[in-house]
Amino acid sequence: MNPLIAHEGHEHHPSIQGRKAVADSIWEQEHIELVTVGIDIGSSTSHLIFAKVHLQRRTQGLSSRYEVIKREILWQSPIRFTPFLDNGLIDANALGGFIEHAYFDAGLHKHDVDSGAVILTGEAIKRSNARAIDELFAEQAGKFVCATAGHRLECVLAAHGSGAVERSRRSRKRILHVDIGGGTTKFALIDGGNIVSIAAYAIGGRLMATDDDGAWSRCDDSIYKVSDDLGITFDDVSGISEPQRQQIVTRLVEVLLGVMRRSRPDRLMDDLLLTAPLSWSGLPEEMTFSGGVSEFIYGRETQPMGDLAFDLANELNRQLREASDVPHIADVQHGIRATVIGASQFTVQVSGKTIFADSLDFLPLRNVPVIHPNIDLSHEGIDVGKVSEEIMSACQMRDIERDSPISLSFEWKGDPSYQRLRAVADAIDQALCRPERVAPLVIVIDGDVGRLLGRILSKELNKGEKLLSLDGVILSDLDFIDVGELISPPGVIPLVIKSLVFDSAQHAEH
């Protein structure tokens, strides 16, 4: 927009309102504010947080990448126990009512929410109706809200949401963050603000629970594994004596302390491991805690809740006091709400502005698998056949059909020469677009060549139908993404990056 307006042969300076309109337009191109929601459905508790995320375009060179510069919690729900039916399944209707009331109490409508995540964690992801819960909330919770689950994702979200990552970034210290929830304990090794390794164990405060009368009435499979290790036999959880229950708690804490000490794994530690073990790149200088059990560890909560959380925290504090080879314990900003804060503030990215799409009618997309082939595109003379083979091989390794929705991710360095871009386009065409492709293809590049590559695929190779080419986003293999609708201005598309474990969870018997 020209700030000078010609009228009847004279030039006039714009009014105050005109200058403000120009300034607002420029600001909108450089800044994005998203209202996000995080919903955590865990083994023990469920809660919800609305947040505002402020992103700003990087000013380095011609980059169109947006970075988060500010996060703000707008409203947070009370923490409530996760509702389960008598058959052990998640009570979807009760959860739906909880979410509905949360929106009302926060003064927000579903259409006010731009992005977010529903996180099913711990025991919740083992329930046979977990996928149904996923679909329910994806439809009901907002204009663009994903539903997801996964121990690895929860490790990352808890580390971010607790404040441990930011603490490590500011102090430049190596921190071991431990999130102890209702059904799982998540470890994250953080070095200088970067998460370098994660692991999860089937240890939590809700592995045993009492009924309304205070009698022990429920226990998880992990309790059977621990009791077998200790030689404790029982037909029903009510048959476990108080000394035996304390033995179980002590043994669970020994496993946790063994991880913290980098002890050689024993059989029980291996049995309770849910992911690959931690990969240690050096000794941590501090240790921080989050999750429901952390409220007892730090003394913010003192009353037992009818489960093992209180006893686990006390025993862990006792063993930590006696241990001389563990890091100093530091406090972080958020405890029980760490995962839900992470879900509301740390799952979303936005594309750069140099995107390409012939049409956006096929958006939003959910649960699109990401392939990140091992290809070097940094030089001239790209071998089209080799790149095509690497893309097809990446699909085969993920058991992804080439004619299904796919997100192809790769890195781009150097100048956007036509020869290089055309070679990449030809390779994508050979690998994924022949015969004629009908399923959506989302190309995600870290460098600012999304529009150029998309234009070549569409205009020169006639592959534009249901093609979306984005840049300014970094993905990795084994990710899944949800792709939202265009936000205009400034003309960017939000993405939620996540991991899913429903397939394995669905086979669990409960």
N, C-alpha and C positions, 0 to 999 in steps of 0.2 A: 504494500500500500504506500503510495506516494504521500509524504507528509505535507506537500504543498498542493493546494486545490485551486485550479484555474477557474475563474468565474468572470464572464463579461470582460475578458481581456486583461484582468488584473489578477495578481497573485496575492493571496492572503495567507498569513500564518495560521496554522490550525488552532482551533479553540482548545481550552483546557480539557474539555471532554474528548476532543479528537486525539490529543497527545496521550491521554490516559488510555484510550482505546488501543492506540498503537503499542504503548508500553505493556498493556495487558496481553495483547496478541503475542508479543515477543516472549513475555514471561511464560505463557501457556505452551509455547513451542519448546522452551528449555526446561520446564518443570512439570512433573506429574504428581498428583495427589490421589491415592487410591484408598478407599475404605475396604478393609479386609476383615474377615472373620476367622477365628480359630475355634474349632470344636474338638474337644478331647474326650473320647469315650474309652475309659480305662477299665481295668479289672475291678477297681474299687470305687472310683469316683468319676464323675463327668462334669465338665464345666465349659464355659464359652467366654470368649473375649472378642470385642470389636476393637480394631485399631486403625490408625491412619498412618500410611506409609508415604513419605515424601521422597521422590526421586528427582535427580537433576542430571541433565546431559553433561557428559564429560566435555571439557573445553580443550582437550589435547588434540591438536591437529584437526582433522575433519571427522573425527569419531562421532558416531551417533549413539554410542552406548550410554545408557542411563544407569546411575548408581544411587543407592539409597543413602540419603544424607540425614534423615530424621525419621524416628518412629515414635508414635504416641498412642497410648492406650486410651480409648474413648469410653469404654464401659466393660465391666466384667461381671459375670453372673456369680451367684452363690455357688459353692461347691456342693454337689449332691451325690448321694450314692448311685452308682449305675444300676438301673432297674433290670432285673432278670426275671423271667418267668419260672414257674415251678419246674419246667422241663429243662432248665438251664440255658435257654436261649435268651438273647437280648430282647427286652420289651420295646419294640419299635414304636408302638403307639405312645408309651410313656415318654420316650425320648423325643418324639415329634412334638408332644405337648410342651415339654421343657424348652425346646428350641423356639417354638411359637411364642411362649411367654417371654423369653429372653429378648426377642426382637421388639415386642410390645414395650417391655420395661425400659429398653434402651432408646425408645423413640425412633426406631429405624424400620424401614420397609425392606423387604427382600430385594427390591430393585435398587436400593441405595448401596448395596454391597457390590464391589467390583471384582473381588477375588477372595480367596481364602482356602481353607482345608479342613476337612473332617478327618481326624486321626483316630483310628481304632487301634488300641494298644493292649499289650499284655494279654490277659485271658480273653479279652473281647474279640480279638482276631481269630481265636480258635473256634468260636461258635459257628455252627453250621449255617446260620443266617447272616453272617458277617457281610457277604456280598450283597444280600438284600438290603441291609442297612446302608451300605455304600450307595446303592442306587437311590434309595429313599431320600437320603440327605442331599445327594447331588441334584435331585429334582426340586426339593423343597427349600433348601437353605439359602438360595440366592441366585442372582443372574448368572454368576460364574463362580461356582464353588465346587471344588473337587472333593472326593472322598478317597482316602488312602489308608494304608496300613503298612507296617514293616518295622522290624527291630532296628535295622540300620538307619532308617529315616528318623525314628524316634531318638536314637542316640544323638544324631546331629541336631534335631530340634531342641532337645533338652539342654545340650551344651550351649546353643545360642540363646535360647529363651531364659536360661538361668542367669545369664550374664558372664559365664565362665570364659567364653570366647573373647568377649570384649575386655575382660580383666587380663587375659593372657596377652592380648594385643597391646594394651596400654603398658603393662609391666614388662613385656617381652620375656615372660617366664614360661616354662614348660609346666602345664597344669594337667593333672589327672582329674577329670570330672566324673562323678558317680551319681547317677540318677536312680534312686530306689523307689519303685512304684508298687502297685498292688500285686502284680504278677511277674514282673521282670526287673532286673537291674541292668542299666545301660552304662557302659564305660566309654569315655572319649578322651583320648590323649591329644592335648592341644599344645602347639608349640608356636609361640609368637603370634597368636591369633588365628593359626591355621590348624584345623583338625587333621591329624596325621594318621590316626588309627582309631577304630571303634570295635566294640564287642558287646554282646548281650548274654545274660544268664537268666535262667528260669528261677529267680529268687526275688521274693517280694513280700510285702506286709500282709497281703490278702490270701496267701496260700492256705491258711486256715482261718475260719470265721465262725462266729457264734450266731445262733438264732435270736429271735426277739426276747427269749427268756434267758439269754446269757449262756446257753449250753453250746458246746462245740458241735457243729452240725455239718460242716463242709470242709473238705480239704482237696487240694490240687494233686495232680500226678507227681509233682516234685516232692511232695511230702512222702509219698510211697518210696521214691528213690532214696531219699535221705534215711527213712526208717529202715529200708533194706540194708543200707550201708552201715547203720548202727546196730543191726540185728534186733530191731524192735518189730514185733508182729502185733497186728490188730485187725479185727474184722470190720470195725466201724470207727470213725474218727472220735466218737464219744468214748471209746475204750482206751484212748491215749491218756495216760496219767499225767499229772502236772510235772513230775520229774522227767518223764519221757519227752514231754513237749519242750521243756527247757533244753534237753539234750539235742533235740531237733534244731532249735533256735541257735544253739551254740555251734552246731555243725554247719549250718547255713552261713553263719558269720565267718567261720574258719575258711570256707570256700571264698567268700568275698575278700578276706584278708590275704588269702593265698594269691589272688589276682593282683592286689595292690602291692604285694611283696615280690611279684614275679616268680613265685614258687613253681617248681616243677608240677604240672597238672597230675592229680590223682584220678582214679576212676570216676568219683562223684563229680569232680570239677568238669570232666569231659562230658558226663551225662547231662549236666545242667547247662552246658554251653549251647547257645542258640545260633551263633554265628561263627565265623572264623575267630580265633583268639586274637588278643591284642598283639600288635607288632610294635615292639619297643624300640624307639629311636634314641633313647637316653632316659635317664632317671628324672621323674617329675620333681619340681621344686615345691609345689603346693598341691593340695587336694581339696576339692570342693564337692558339695553335695546338693542335690535337688530331689524332687519327688515327694510323695506323701510322707515317707519315713524320715526325710530330712527335717521335717517340722519337729520331730522328737529329738533328732540328733542335735540340733541347734537350740533346743529348749523352748521353741516357740509354741509347741503344743505339749501338754503334760498329761492329758486324760486318755486312757486306752479307748480304742474304738471298736472293740469286739473282734480283733484280729491279732496278727503277730507283729504289727508295726511297732508298737510301744516296746515290746520285748526285744525285737531285732535292733532297734536303735540303742537301747540300754546296753545290750551285749556287745554291739559294735563299738560303742564309746569305751566300754571296759577293755576290750581287746586292743583298741587303738592306743589307749593310755599305757598299756604294758608293752607295746611294740616300739622298738627303737629304730626300725628300718623302714618307716613309712614317712611320707612327706608331711610337712606342716599343714594343718587344716585351716582353711580360710573360708569365710562366709561370702555368699554371693547375693545378688539382688533378689532373686526369685527362687522359691522352693517348690511347693506343690503345684504351682501354676506354670512351671518352666516349659513343659511341652506345649501347652495351649498357647502360651505367648509366642513360642517358636513357630507354631502353626499359623498364627495370625500375622506374623511379621517377617518371617524368614523363608517362606516357601515361594514367594512370588518374584519373578523377574519380568522385565518388559523388553520387547525387541527394540532395536534401533529404528530410526525413521526410514531407512532405505530398504523398505520391504517391497515385495512384488506379489500381486495376486490379480488374476483376471476377474475373479469374483470371490466374495467372502460369504456367499450364501451357505456354505457347508460348515461354517463355524457356529457355535463352539465345538471342539473335539475333545474327547475324554479318553484317558488311558492309552495314549499312542506310544508304542514301544520305540525306544531310541536305539539306533545302531550307530556306532562310532568306529568305522573301519580304520585300520592301521595304514594310512596312506600319507605319503609325503607329497605335498602340492607346492613346495616352496621354490621350485625351479621351472625353467622353461623346458619344453620337450617332454611333457607329461605323457606317459604311456597309457593310452585310453583303455586298451585291453586289460592291462594289469590292474588299473584302478577299478574297472568294472568287475573283475574277478574278486577283488578285495571286498567290494560292496556286497556281492552275492554271497561270499563266504561268511561275512558278518551276519547276514540274514539267516543263513543255515545254522550258524552257531547258536542263534537265539530261537531257532525253530519258528521263524517268522515267514509266512508266505509272502512272496513278492507282490502279490496282487491285493494285499491287505493294507490298511492304514499304517504308514511308516513315517518316522521322523529320522532323517539322515543328517547326522551331525559331523562336522569336520572343522579343522583349523585352517585359517588362511593367513599367510604372511607374504609381504612384498606387494609389488604393484599389481593392480587389477588389469593386466594385459589381456587383450581379446583372445590371443592364442591360448593362454592358460585357461581362461574361463570357458572357452569353447571346448577344449579338451575335457574338462570336468563335466560339462553339460553332456557331451557325447557319451562319457562313461556312465553317467546317471541314466541316460536314455537307454543304453544297452542293458544295464543291470536291472532297472526297475520299471521301465516304461514300455517295453515291448513284450507281447502285443499291447494293443492300446490299453492304457491304464484307466481304471474307473474309480479306484479307491483314492482317498486323499493322500498326497505326498507333501510332507512338511520338511523343508530343507532349513537347517539351523546352522549358521556360520558365526564364528566369533569375530571375523573381520568384516569390514563394511563393503561387502560385495553382493548382498542379498538381492538387491533390485537388478543389478546387472546380470547375475546368473539366471534369475527367474525370467528376465526378458529374453535371454537367448533360448532357454528351454521352451518358452511359450511362443515367441514370434518366429524364431528360426527353425525350431524342431517340432513346433505345433503340439506341445505337451502342456498347455496352460490350464486345461480343465482340472479343477480341484488341486491346483498347485499353489503352495504358499512357500515363499522363500523369505526367510528372516535372517537378520544379522544382529550382532551386538549381544549374543547370548552364548554361554559356554555350557555344553552338556557333556555327558560321558556315557559309555556303554552301560547297559543294564538300567538306565533311567527310564521312567515313563513321564510323559508330559500331558497336561491339559492345556489346550489352546483356547484363549478367550476371544471375545469380539473386539473389533477395532475401537480404540479410544481416540476420539477426535474432538478438539485438538489434544495432542500434537500429532496424531496419526501413528500410534504404536499399538502393539498387541501384547496383552499380558499372557504369561505362561506360568504354570505351576509345575515344578519339577518334583518328582516323587518316586517312591519305590513301592511295589505291590507284592504281597506274599499270600494272596488269597488261595492260589492253587494248592499250596501245601497245607494251608490252614483248613481248607474244606474237608480234608481227609481225616482230620483229628476227630476222635470219638469222645463225645462228652454227654 
